[in-house]
Amino acid sequence: MHTDGNAPFVCIYRQAGMKFDNYANDYDSGWRGTKSARFYDDLIKTLEIKQGDSILDIGCGTGTVLKFISDRTNIKGFGIDLSPQMLEVAKEKNPNFDFTEGDCTNLPYENNSMDVVMTCMAYHHFADQRKFREEVYRVLKPDGMLYVCDPRFPWIVRAIFNATFKEAGFHSIKRNSMDFENSGFQVENIVKDLYVQVLTLKKITK
């Protein structure tokens, strides 16, 4: 991860990973897991997965979405998260998948290696969202798919959160769509409800 002008944000991002360590053991059964379940549901309804796909979940947490997919489809699963304790739970759920402790700006995967990349309830935490988009573009295969599920808030709520929590980066659907298009993705579909946005994006070969 770059440690230039974003150094304070990187530090906060790391601290967020440490904070989630404390939630790992009861995350799924507690209120945090219940809150996240709504986002998981919207993401899962949107996903298009084929047999044998290599799927990377960035900010995978306890591996809930990967578990849901693998119970229904034969996939090669990969997950990356900053919290080692969350990853331990993810490994218990998905013992045949490859989980790595790390961040989204330096993905330890080969170029053009993933069919699908997804991130749920994590994009707003990423201290360097531009670098995240670049790394996802790098690891996706040509025409590979990216799914980004994040909160959808009114502008005043986004402004308050973004001013108060420096690691947060909540954006409108329009802003997120423009950012990903500028990073080499094509918006294929947008799903939204009162609090959730799911962007389906395709990697366009430059």
N, C-alpha and C positions, 0 to 999 in steps of 0.2 A: 504494500500500500504506500502511496505517496505520503511523504511527511513534510511537505512544504507548507504553503499557506493554510492547508486544511488540517494541520497538526492538532489543534484543539478539538476539532470535530472528530478526528480519528480516535483520540483519547476517549471522548464521550461514547463513541460507537463501541469501543472495546469494553467500556464500563457497562454498557447495555447488555453485552453478552454475559458478563459476570453476573449481572442482576438476574438474568433468566436462569442461571444455575440454581438459584434459590427456589425457583418455581417448578423445576423439572419433575420432581417425584409426584406432585399432585396437579400438574398443569392440566392434563386431559380431563380430570374429574372436577376441577375447580372452576371458578367463575371465568378465569381467563380462557380456558379451553372452551367453555360454553359460548363465550363471546366470539371466539375464533371460528366456531363451528359454522356460523352463518356465512362467513367468508369462504370456508372450505366447501360448503355446499354449492355456492355460486360458481366457484372455480371448477369443481368436479363436473357440474352440468355443462360447462363450456369446453372442457378438454376433449380433444380428438386424438386417441391413442391407438396405435397399431401393434399387433403382435411383434415382439422382438425389439421394440423401440428402446433406445438409450435415453433415459429421462433423468434430468438433473433438477433437483429441488434446492434452490438457493435460499438460505434462511429456513431450513427444513424443520427446525424445532424437533418435536418428538416423532416425526416421520409419519404423521397421520394420513396425509394425502397419498404418499407413496404406498402405504399399506392398503388403502382403499383401492388404488389402481391395480396393485399386484394381486389382490384377491380375485380380480376379475380378468386380468390380462397378463400374459407372460411378457415381462419387461426386464430390461437391465437398469437397475435403479442406482442413482447416485444422490447423495445429499451433502450439503456443506452448511455449517453453522458455526457461530462464534462460541457457543456454550457447550463445553464438553459434557456437562450433565444432561442437557437435552439430547445430545447425540447418543449417550448411553441408553436412554429410553428408546430412541429411534432404532438403535441396533437390536434391541430386544424384540421390537416389533418386526423388524426386517433383517433377519440374520444373514441373508444372502446378498445384501446390498452393500455398496461401498460408501462409507460415511467418513467425512474429513472435517477436522476442525480448521476453520479458516474464514476469510472474508471475501466479499464479492468483487473486490478490485484486483485480485490476483488469483484467478481460478486455476487450480492445479490439474487442468485437463488439456488434452491435445486440441489443436486447431481442427475444426470441422468434425468433431467427435460425437456431438449430441444431436438426436432427432428432435427432442423437445426440452425446453428449459422453462421452469415455472418458478414464481415467487409469490407467496401469499402472506399478507400482513407484515411485510418486511421492507418493501421498497422505500417507504417513508423513513426508515431508520438509516438507510445507506448514506454515509457521509459524502461520498463522491458518486453521485448517480450517473454522471457522464461516463466515468470509468467503468461502472457496472455495465452500462449499455455497450461499451466497447468490448468488454470481456465476453459478454454473452454473444455478441456478434461473432467474435473470434471462435468460440467453441461450438457454435451451432453449425450443422451441415448446411449446404446451400438449400434454400427453401425450408429450412428448419423453422419450427414454431416456438414462439415465446408467449407465455401467459403471465400477465401481471395483474394480481388481485390486490386491491388496496382500498382504504376507506375513501368514501366520497362525502365531503363535507361542504357546506355553504362557504362562500369566500370569507366571511367574517370569522368563522370557526377556524378555517385554515390559517388566517392571518394571526390569530391569537396563539394557536399551537406553534406555528413556525417562529413566532417571536419569543415564545416562552421556553420551548424545548429546542435547543440549538441543534440537536441531532435529527430533529424531525424535518421532513420535507414533503408535506402534503400538498398535492397539486390537483388542479381541475382535470377533467377528462381531456379538454382541449389542449391544455399545457402538456400533459403527458403524451398525448398523441403526437404533437409537434416535436417534442424532444426525441421520441423514438423514430419518427420519420427522418429527422435530421441525423440520426445515427445509423441509418441504413435499413430500417424496417418499414414494412407496409402494414397499415392497419387493416386487418381482415374483418374484425368484428368488435363491437363494444356492447357489453351487457352492463346494465346499471339498475340499481334500485335506490331506495332512500339513502342508504349508508354505504353501499358497495359499488365499486367499479371493477370490471374485468376487461382488460384489453387483450385481444388476440392479435398477435403480430407475426409476420413472416419475414425471415431474413431475405433480403434482396441482394443478389450477388452484384458486387460493384464492378 
